[in-house]
Amino acid sequence: MGKYVFKRIMGLAALLLGITVITFAVIHLAPGRPTDLEAQFNPKVSMEARERIAHLYGLDKPLHIQYIEWLKRFARLDFGISFMDSRPVMQKILERIPITLTIELFSVILILLIGIPIGISSAVKEGSFYDKAMTVFVFTGFAVPTFWLSLILMDFLGARWGILPISGIKSLEFDKFGFFEKIIDMSKHLALPVLVSAFGGLAGISRYMRSSMLNVLKQDYIRTARAKGLREKDVLYRHALKNALLPIVTILGLSVPGLIGGSVIFESIFSIPGMGRLFYESVMSRDYPVIMGVLVIGAVLTLLGNLLADISYAAVDPRIKLE
């Protein structure tokens, strides 16, 4: 196992290097430069002043030289200084990443708590009205645009009915609240973002769970267990479910990119100061160091999710032998 993990880590390191090369090239080839935002709305800024700003940011150097300098800083876990406010990029990310990871964690928990039971019950009642209704429900959720669903929930649950807050992560009077009041207040603010983040993921988990459960229920050992007179509950949850859950372990690792990518949309809509909103603001301002920092952190989390999924799959499935 140790040798396998070491090889996987080396492979992921090479993959991460390739991701940084492509990302660095793409963001620099995109239209617009950081100097444009400081100069295009000010007619008094001369071409010479623009060149001095570009030299200050190091944008006058060849692209490969800029990348090598960035890579040297990255090797020291230094993402550089933000062009917009001259703050360290790592400091800005560390301020934002906890709230994003919190939302994604609760989203995954909600997906598992709802998606797995839907998949199991749909498999057990294959072809029934319930199965068809759940199929329509989960795929409708998968097809609904995140921004549209966010606006609808904000309109009804927030603006019209006043059940939940529609922006931010805490109320204006947050500092005056007690400990439990603060927890309740933040929970109310995070309820809509977590729901929106999890809604689209239900389709994938529930369909994979249904397909895996159907495949397991058709195996010979399940028929043998039923022939022995075991209760249907024991057959489903003691014999079938354990094996049906194996593919879900891999799916969870693959779902990380979608959750992180979706945070850009709902964090901007709900005005949540997380990594998604930071990324959006950085792209709009062409803040290259922050863009690279957020994308690299997202890539690292994605690769780690896939690695943990592979290791977990090998750990829970004794049939897999790692040579």
C-alpha positions, 0 to 999 in steps of 0.5 A, a space after each residue: 500500500 505504501 509503495 502504491 501511495 508513493 507512486 500515486 503522489 508522484 503522479 499527482 505532483 506531475 499532474 499538478 505541474 501540468 495544471 499550473 502550466 496550462 492555467 498560467 498560460 490561459 489566464 495570461 492569454 485572456 483579453 485584458 491586463 491588470 494595468 488596463 483597470 488602473 489606466 483605461 478609466 484615467 485619461 491622464 495616465 500616459 503610456 510610459 506610466 502604464 509601462 512602469 506599472 507593468 514593470 512593477 508587476 513583472 508583466 513586461 517579462 516573457 511569459 515563460 520567465 514569469 512562470 518560472 518565477 511564480 513556480 519558484 515562489 510556489 515551491 516555498 508556498 508563496 503565491 505572491 502579492 495581490 495586484 489589487 490591495 498588495 496583500 499576500 495571496 496566501 493570507 487572502 485565501 486562508 481567510 476565505 477557504 474555511 467558509 467554502 470548505 464548511 459549505 462543501 462539507 455540509 453539502 456532501 453530508 446532505 447529498 449522502 443523507 438524501 441521495 443514498 436512501 433515494 438510490 436504495 429505495 429506487 432500486 428496491 422499487 425498480 419500475 414503480 411509480 416512486 422510482 420514476 418520480 424520483 428519477 424525474 425529481 433528481 434529474 430536474 435538480 441536475 438540470 436546473 441552473 444553479 443561479 436560477 435556483 438560488 434566485 428563486 429560493 432567495 425570492 420565496 424563502 427570503 424576500 417574500 416569506 422571510 424564513 431565511 437570510 439571503 446574503 452574507 454569513 452573519 447578521 449585523 448584530 452578530 457580535 451582540 449574540 451569545 455563543 448558541 445564538 451565533 451558531 443559529 445565526 450562521 446556520 440560517 445564513 448557510 442554509 440556502 447556500 448548502 441547499 443550492 450546492 447539494 441539490 445538483 449533486 443528488 442526481 449523480 449520487 442517487 443514480 449511481 447508488 441505484 445502479 450499483 444496488 440493482 447490480 448487487 441485488 442480481 448477484 447469486 449470493 443475494 438470491 442465496 441469502 433470500 433462499 435461506 429465509 433471511 429477512 429482506 431488511 437483513 438482505 438489503 442492509 447487511 449483504 447488499 448495501 456494503 458492496 453497493 456502496 463501494 462505487 460511491 467512494 470513488 464518486 465522492 472523490 470525483 464530485 469535489 471539482 463540481 462542488 468547488 466550481 459551483 461555489 463561484 456561482 452561489 457565493 457570488 449570488 449570496 454574497 458569501 466571502 468564500 474562495 468562489 467569490 474571491 476567484 470571481 472578483 480576481 478574474 474581473 480585476 485580472 489579479 493574476 496571483 490570486 487567480 493562480 492561488 485559488 486555482 492551484 488550491 482547488 486543483 490540490 483539493 481535487 487531486 487529494 480527493 481523488 487520491 483518498 477515494 482510490 485509497 479508500 476503495 482499496 481499503 474497503 474492497 479486499 478484492 483489490 490487490 495493489 502490486 
